[in-house]
Amino acid sequence: MQISTLIYLVRRVINAVVTLLLLIFLIFVLVHTIAPTPVALARIYCGSPHCPPAELQVIIQQYGLSLPLPVQFAHYVVNIFHGNFGTDTLYKVPELQVIGELLPITLELVITGLIFAVIIGLFTGSLAAANRNNPVDYTVKAVYLVTWSAPVFLVGFILQLFLAYELKLLPPSGLANPTLGNPSPVTGYPYLSVVPQPLQGWLSGLVRAITSPPLIAAAVDGDWRFFVSAVHHLVLPALAIAITSFGVVTRLTRASMIDALDRDYVKLSFMKGLSKNRVVYGTAFRNAVIPIITLIALLFGFSTAGAVVIEDIFQYHGMGYFTVQAIYNLDYIAILAITIIVGISVIAANLVADLLYGWADPRVRLE
Amino acid sequence: MGVKEIVKKFLGYRGTIPTATVVKEGRLSGYRFYLDYLIKDKVAAVALAIITLFTAWSVVEGTLQYVGYATRHRALGWALLPSNPIALNFAASLHPPSLSHFPVYIFGTNFSGESILSRLLYAAPKDALAAYLVVFSGIIIGMLVGTFAGYFGGWADEVLMRVTDAFLALPGLVLAIALSVLLGSGYNSVLISLILIWWPTYARFFRAQALSLKSRGFVEASKLSGQNSLMIILRHIFPNSVDPVIAYAALDFGNVILTYSTLAFLGIGIQPPYPEWGSMSSNGLPYFPQNWWWSIIPGLVIMTVVVCFTLIGDRMQDLIGGRLTY
């Protein structure tokens, strides 16, 4: 590994950690601005506006809410880095455990949606660039202006109405066919005895989280009928996410394709007598695709937010659905935990995008 | 006229697009310049007409609602509507869209027999107020914070950049959910949380403008002639950085409406029985797909308004030339 690559890597990671700390600080400040006194804070932790005063005092003691603010902030950060987000007021289990199992389900949905979005976006974007300033270009532009202006729930409803209820192509809701029975969870970790004792609980939690999305669970269990059903149930919500977010990819692809098509090496390819399709989709496309990587983090955040609504409409029981439940139950602890975990995911996506960009375009690393 | 011409006529740009230099020449061009251009473009003209109608209706209806609220004559709020938007009428429950009793049933009714059309019209001022208030507050806060940070630089600038980084690390909707739930449900808390999350983009934008403007000749000249910093900012930096932000703001009105109605869809904001575009759509969820109009028509109305804002913003960005950087 070259030294410049290493410096690039380290700088990006430090940047991500600093942003994360700032995000935690921001949320801490906002919560303390909204609830400035220990009693008001305790009400948030209690999860009910009608908490008896005695219980409030217990909570203040338990969470140290009357301590000086810097001490509280230190506790808050340490707790978050230990994965201690508080106890869910509804399920009465640690928040990390609930979200740990629900987040991968949402990630599966969001990542599938993003893959669809990038495919649609790259295709329409290069189509528009190759037919610049003619009806194809204008039609593509009209389509993406409408789709990115559509509220995500409208897209969900329309897909459900036409593809699921009218044409009966795909199932309208749920994670998988409920009559199939869930794939059996991964049991008996043979590798657990190898790792030291304190890590075992953590590791088994991690394995449970990774195997919680329906596709992975079915594949690990070898239950292929469930797998097919899960794929069928995944397509519509993922498509809804893709439709609301592909416009950004189209727009950037079009711009960078137009830029690439004006370059000398593309002109050379034309002069060599290569066909238009070969030049557009072979030569120009390969270089125009690189800037799309920078969109990954942006799209990821946008789609994760959209997944909250999509999961509500499609009864897709992941973290988004859990968020909606938390809003209805005024479960503040859950909402704060979700906010921070989504923040961590988006910052991680940012980091991945930065590293990918550095890999795809070596010039970036030298800056 | 062939298909190509029709498509070009309705989707393409009409006339010649003025080059960026025209705008950059000075502020002479102003709003008349944009307006001229937008009216010449047929699609943009339609969008502008719809937005004008939406805004004008919101002002009239919003004033009536406010006067009705202040004078305790709530009925004034629905004096102009085809029917009372919050009166239960179970005889007309779940009436599909039809032309009978025009225009009351044109968009159908919900479970309580309330006309969807009346409820949509009644809720319009809330969306308009959210869009305009949030964007303009964002611009004002962003302008003050961003310009000063960019102009003076130093640690204030550093702090600002890091704070906006933290804000922009999260998707706006997620932060808005957390803030408005913490603030307690209600229209005001949604507005406050939207304003809180909306200003950082503008702050970064104005900072970039101030950074590039402060080394320009006319600012340097003003500095040399002994003008104090405050006057330089007021006379030179502010006026010159506002123009490019207009195009982005036009697009942003639509974004605010989308976020606001998504929050309403999730049950945050105005509480029943008062209607709200997003929450009307989610209230129809249990009755979907048999009573599709309840969920879909409010969504289509939101989309129409947002598409119009997006179109205008998009055309204005073309006009200014290139995407904005912030």
Boltz contact constraints between the chains, C-beta under 6 A:
constraints:
  - contact:
      token1: [A, 19]
      token2: [B, 165]
      max_distance: 6.0
  - contact:
      token1: [A, 19]
      token2: [B, 169]
      max_distance: 6.0
  - contact:
      token1: [A, 22]
      token2: [B, 162]
      max_distance: 6.0
  - contact:
      token1: [A, 22]
      token2: [B, 166]
      max_distance: 6.0
  - contact:
      token1: [A, 23]
      token2: [B, 166]
      max_distance: 6.0
  - contact:
      token1: [A, 23]
      token2: [B, 169]
      max_distance: 6.0
  - contact:
      token1: [A, 26]
      token2: [B, 166]
      max_distance: 6.0
  - contact:
      token1: [A, 34]
      token2: [B, 182]
      max_distance: 6.0
  - contact:
      token1: [A, 34]
      token2: [B, 183]
      max_distance: 6.0
  - contact:
      token1: [A, 135]
      token2: [B, 4]
      max_distance: 6.0
  - contact:
      token1: [A, 135]
      token2: [B, 7]
      max_distance: 6.0
  - contact:
      token1: [A, 135]
      token2: [B, 8]
      max_distance: 6.0
  - contact:
      token1: [A, 138]
      token2: [B, 11]
      max_distance: 6.0
  - contact:
      token1: [A, 138]
      token2: [B, 12]
      max_distance: 6.0
  - contact:
      token1: [A, 142]
      token2: [B, 11]
      max_distance: 6.0
  - contact:
      token1: [A, 145]
      token2: [B, 310]
      max_distance: 6.0
  - contact:
      token1: [A, 146]
      token2: [B, 307]
      max_distance: 6.0
  - contact:
      token1: [A, 149]
      token2: [B, 254]
      max_distance: 6.0
  - contact:
      token1: [A, 149]
      token2: [B, 303]
      max_distance: 6.0
  - contact:
      token1: [A, 149]
      token2: [B, 306]
      max_distance: 6.0
  - contact:
      token1: [A, 149]
      token2: [B, 307]
      max_distance: 6.0
  - contact:
      token1: [A, 149]
      token2: [B, 310]
      max_distance: 6.0
  - contact:
      token1: [A, 150]
      token2: [B, 303]
      max_distance: 6.0
  - contact:
      token1: [A, 151]
      token2: [B, 258]
      max_distance: 6.0
  - contact:
      token1: [A, 151]
      token2: [B, 261]
      max_distance: 6.0
  - contact:
      token1: [A, 151]
      token2: [B, 299]
      max_distance: 6.0
  - contact:
      token1: [A, 151]
      token2: [B, 302]
      max_distance: 6.0
  - contact:
      token1: [A, 153]
      token2: [B, 265]
      max_distance: 6.0
  - contact:
      token1: [A, 153]
      token2: [B, 281]
      max_distance: 6.0
  - contact:
      token1: [A, 154]
      token2: [B, 299]
      max_distance: 6.0
  - contact:
      token1: [A, 154]
      token2: [B, 303]
      max_distance: 6.0
  - contact:
      token1: [A, 157]
      token2: [B, 295]
      max_distance: 6.0
  - contact:
      token1: [A, 157]
      token2: [B, 296]
      max_distance: 6.0
  - contact:
      token1: [A, 161]
      token2: [B, 289]
      max_distance: 6.0
  - contact:
      token1: [A, 161]
      token2: [B, 292]
      max_distance: 6.0
  - contact:
      token1: [A, 165]
      token2: [B, 289]
      max_distance: 6.0
  - contact:
      token1: [A, 301]
      token2: [B, 171]
      max_distance: 6.0
  - contact:
      token1: [A, 302]
      token2: [B, 171]
      max_distance: 6.0
  - contact:
      token1: [A, 305]
      token2: [B, 171]
      max_distance: 6.0
  - contact:
      token1: [A, 305]
      token2: [B, 173]
      max_distance: 6.0
  - contact:
      token1: [A, 305]
      token2: [B, 174]
      max_distance: 6.0
  - contact:
      token1: [A, 309]
      token2: [B, 262]
      max_distance: 6.0
  - contact:
      token1: [A, 324]
      token2: [B, 266]
      max_distance: 6.0
  - contact:
      token1: [A, 327]
      token2: [B, 181]
      max_distance: 6.0
  - contact:
      token1: [A, 327]
      token2: [B, 266]
      max_distance: 6.0
  - contact:
      token1: [A, 327]
      token2: [B, 267]
      max_distance: 6.0
  - contact:
      token1: [A, 335]
      token2: [B, 178]
      max_distance: 6.0
  - contact:
      token1: [A, 335]
      token2: [B, 181]
      max_distance: 6.0
  - contact:
      token1: [A, 339]
      token2: [B, 174]
      max_distance: 6.0
  - contact:
      token1: [A, 339]
      token2: [B, 178]
      max_distance: 6.0
  - contact:
      token1: [A, 342]
      token2: [B, 174]
      max_distance: 6.0
  - contact:
      token1: [A, 343]
      token2: [B, 169]
      max_distance: 6.0
  - contact:
      token1: [A, 343]
      token2: [B, 170]
      max_distance: 6.0
  - contact:
      token1: [A, 346]
      token2: [B, 169]
      max_distance: 6.0
  - contact:
      token1: [A, 347]
      token2: [B, 169]
      max_distance: 6.0
